[in-house]
Amino acid sequence: MKPVFLFFVFTMLCSCITKNVNSFEVKLDGSLQQELPISVNLDQLDLGPIGSKQEMVLLKEGDGNLVKVPFQWDKEGEEKFWFVHNPRETRTYHIEFQDELPNVNTAVGYRETEGKLQLLLGKNPVTSYQFKTQYPPKGIDSIYGKSGYVHPLITPKGDTLTRIQPPDHYHHYGIWGPWTRTKIEDRSVDFWNLGEGQGTVLFKEFGTMAAGDVFASLVAYQEHLDFGAEAENSIALNEKLELRLWSSKSKNRYVLDYTSTFNSPLESGLLFEAYRYGGGIGMRFTERWHKDNCKVLTSEGNDRLTADGSNARWCIVSGESADGKGTSGILFLSHPENRMHPEPMRVWPIYSNGGRGDMFFEFCPIRYEPWQIESRKEYQLKYRMIVFDGELGPEEAESYWQLFAHQPWTIVVND
């Protein structure tokens, strides 16, 4: 009987070791009360060896019970996992390991359809990356054909906010960021104004994709093509564009990250000249919006009349909903690591397009100062968009920016 008893004790001890492996608390700086995605690096925890048949489970304390929390691994760079934290519900979490693999959920996912890669909240597509070349309407020069842009961008209740190929600017494509006035050695190259025939930006191939309970993401590699160069130097910039859509319990808003990482393979690099358009993140808004039903508010208090040419940490662009019964819009956030942050903006004046006052917005990091791009050196610009229906005010906008800019949380491991 003694060997059997010892085996029983050993089994119970192993169970205690592999259960309740760790617990930690999330502490937020200040009084932030918004739901936010939290990342935890594995080196912050003491998990010990993880068996190949074991699966980590994240639990939170609530109503005297432990409740499972959806989380998702992110092995880009540091090995870490993400989950959505609601400071109004709990701050203490527990980690366990189970032998049975849990069901794989895709609260946020992606799918390919008709030349687009869609990002989905549940089963609903909220935005798409266009990887197949979209040509202009019949009778318009095919030089305006383009791939490598974001459209449509759709609000939670179904309003489309982006526009492509408007007759006044056939080179406008939803959300995109070509560079405009550039210098390659002694030549000028314009990647923005496609009608000039000097250059363009096109999709090359996809990289990493992810879907899960916390986020869906895609990486698209894009090439900035110089039409005036010799074949071996036709690629002026290589760009890695990452879109990341975060899961949301809210019925009236969601969060989309837009990160551009780029470098030049040219021995001489290139110069982004100072200009009011170029790079960053630009968006042409729906044709429904004009001077009488669209407004702007920036972190510095500027509105539609005064925002153009000013600098800001964030900017809210909103307008009348498609049904005429409410408001929809986007809060654009600039990361403090971005060049020229708080960033200069291009906001179309209220009298634009013959007095109609159509809406165009851009964070433009080269508006006032040129930017020398050195050969094979990596650069990055990070933005976040809060897409919403209803109202979003300045206090909430500032809170969203703080969450994006500073990652104001601390992970405290409990003994």
Secondary structure in CASP SS format (residue, H / E / C, confidence):
PFRMAT SS
TARGET T0000
AUTHOR 0000-0000-0000
METHOD secondary structure of the structure
MODEL  1
M C 1.00
K H 1.00
P H 1.00
V H 1.00
F H 1.00
L H 1.00
F H 1.00
F H 1.00
V H 1.00
F H 1.00
T H 1.00
M H 1.00
L H 1.00
C H 1.00
S H 1.00
C H 1.00
I H 1.00
T H 1.00
K C 1.00
N C 1.00
V C 1.00
N E 1.00
S E 1.00
F E 1.00
E E 1.00
V E 1.00
K E 1.00
L E 1.00
D C 1.00
G C 1.00
S C 1.00
L C 1.00
Q C 1.00
Q C 1.00
E C 1.00
L E 1.00
P E 1.00
I E 1.00
S E 1.00
V E 1.00
N E 1.00
L H 1.00
D H 1.00
Q H 1.00
L C 1.00
D C 1.00
L C 1.00
G C 1.00
P C 1.00
I C 1.00
G C 1.00
S C 1.00
K C 1.00
Q C 1.00
E E 1.00
M E 1.00
V E 1.00
L E 1.00
L E 1.00
K E 1.00
E E 1.00
G E 1.00
D C 1.00
G C 1.00
N E 1.00
L E 1.00
V E 1.00
K E 1.00
V C 1.00
P C 1.00
F E 1.00
Q E 1.00
W E 1.00
D E 1.00
K C 1.00
E C 1.00
G C 1.00
E C 1.00
E C 1.00
K E 1.00
F E 1.00
W E 1.00
F E 1.00
V E 1.00
H E 1.00
N C 1.00
P C 1.00
R C 1.00
E C 1.00
T C 1.00
R C 1.00
T E 1.00
Y E 1.00
H E 1.00
I E 1.00
E E 1.00
F E 1.00
Q E 1.00
D C 1.00
E C 1.00
L C 1.00
P C 1.00
N C 1.00
V C 1.00
N C 1.00
T C 1.00
A C 1.00
V E 1.00
G E 1.00
Y E 1.00
R E 1.00
E E 1.00
T E 1.00
E C 1.00
G C 1.00
K E 1.00
L E 1.00
Q E 1.00
L E 1.00
L E 1.00
L E 1.00
G C 1.00
K C 1.00
N E 1.00
P E 1.00
V E 1.00
T E 1.00
S E 1.00
Y E 1.00
Q E 1.00
F C 1.00
K C 1.00
T C 1.00
Q E 1.00
Y C 1.00
P C 1.00
P C 1.00
K C 1.00
G C 1.00
I C 1.00
D C 1.00
S H 1.00
I H 1.00
Y H 1.00
G C 1.00
K E 1.00
S C 1.00
G C 1.00
Y E 1.00
V E 1.00
H E 1.00
P E 1.00
L E 1.00
I E 1.00
T C 1.00
P C 1.00
K C 1.00
G C 1.00
D C 1.00
T E 1.00
L C 1.00
T E 1.00
R C 1.00
I E 1.00
Q C 1.00
P C 1.00
P C 1.00
D C 1.00
H C 1.00
Y C 1.00
H C 1.00
H C 1.00
Y E 1.00
G C 1.00
I E 1.00
W E 1.00
G C 1.00
P C 1.00
W C 1.00
T C 1.00
R C 1.00
T E 1.00
K E 1.00
I E 1.00
E C 1.00
D C 1.00
R E 1.00
S E 1.00
V E 1.00
D C 1.00
F C 1.00
W C 1.00
N C 1.00
L H 1.00
G H 1.00
E H 1.00
G C 1.00
Q C 1.00
G E 1.00
T E 1.00
V E 1.00
L E 1.00
F E 1.00
K E 1.00
E E 1.00
F E 1.00
G E 1.00
T E 1.00
M E 1.00
A E 1.00
A C 1.00
G E 1.00
D C 1.00
V C 1.00
F E 1.00
A E 1.00
S E 1.00
L E 1.00
V E 1.00
A E 1.00
Y E 1.00
Q E 1.00
E E 1.00
H E 1.00
L E 1.00
D E 1.00
F C 1.00
G C 1.00
A C 1.00
E C 1.00
A H 1.00
E H 1.00
N H 1.00
S C 1.00
I E 1.00
A E 1.00
L E 1.00
N E 1.00
E E 1.00
K E 1.00
L E 1.00
E E 1.00
L E 1.00
R E 1.00
L E 1.00
W E 1.00
S C 1.00
S C 1.00
K C 1.00
S C 1.00
K C 1.00
N C 1.00
R E 1.00
Y E 1.00
V E 1.00
L E 1.00
D E 1.00
Y E 1.00
T E 1.00
S E 1.00
T E 1.00
F E 1.00
N E 1.00
S E 1.00
P C 1.00
L C 1.00
E C 1.00
S C 1.00
G C 1.00
L E 1.00
L E 1.00
F E 1.00
E C 1.00
A C 1.00
Y C 1.00
R C 1.00
Y C 1.00
G C 1.00
G C 1.00
G C 1.00
I E 1.00
G E 1.00
M E 1.00
R E 1.00
F E 1.00
T C 1.00
E C 1.00
R C 1.00
W C 1.00
H C 1.00
K C 1.00
D C 1.00
N C 1.00
C E 1.00
K E 1.00
V E 1.00
L E 1.00
T E 1.00
S C 1.00
E C 1.00
G C 1.00
N C 1.00
D E 1.00
R C 1.00
L C 1.00
T C 1.00
A C 1.00
D C 1.00
G C 1.00
S C 1.00
N E 1.00
A E 1.00
R C 1.00
W E 1.00
C E 1.00
I E 1.00
V E 1.00
S E 1.00
G E 1.00
E E 1.00
S C 1.00
A C 1.00
D C 1.00
G C 1.00
K C 1.00
G C 1.00
T E 1.00
S E 1.00
G E 1.00
I E 1.00
L E 1.00
F E 1.00
L E 1.00
S E 1.00
H C 1.00
P C 1.00
E C 1.00
N C 1.00
R C 1.00
M C 1.00
H C 1.00
P C 1.00
E E 1.00
P E 1.00
M E 1.00
R E 1.00
V E 1.00
W C 1.00
P C 1.00
I C 1.00
Y C 1.00
S C 1.00
N C 1.00
G C 1.00
G C 1.00
R C 1.00
G C 1.00
D C 1.00
M C 1.00
F E 1.00
F E 1.00
E E 1.00
F E 1.00
C C 1.00
P C 1.00
I C 1.00
R C 1.00
Y C 1.00
E C 1.00
P C 1.00
W E 1.00
Q E 1.00
I E 1.00
E C 1.00
S E 1.00
R C 1.00
K C 1.00
E C 1.00
Y E 1.00
Q E 1.00
L E 1.00
K E 1.00
Y E 1.00
R E 1.00
M E 1.00
I E 1.00
V E 1.00
F E 1.00
D E 1.00
G C 1.00
E C 1.00
L C 1.00
G C 1.00
P H 1.00
E H 1.00
E H 1.00
A H 1.00
E H 1.00
S H 1.00
Y H 1.00
W H 1.00
Q H 1.00
L H 1.00
F H 1.00
A H 1.00
H H 1.00
Q C 1.00
P C 1.00
W E 1.00
T E 1.00
I E 1.00
V E 1.00
V E 1.00
N C 1.00
D C 1.00
END
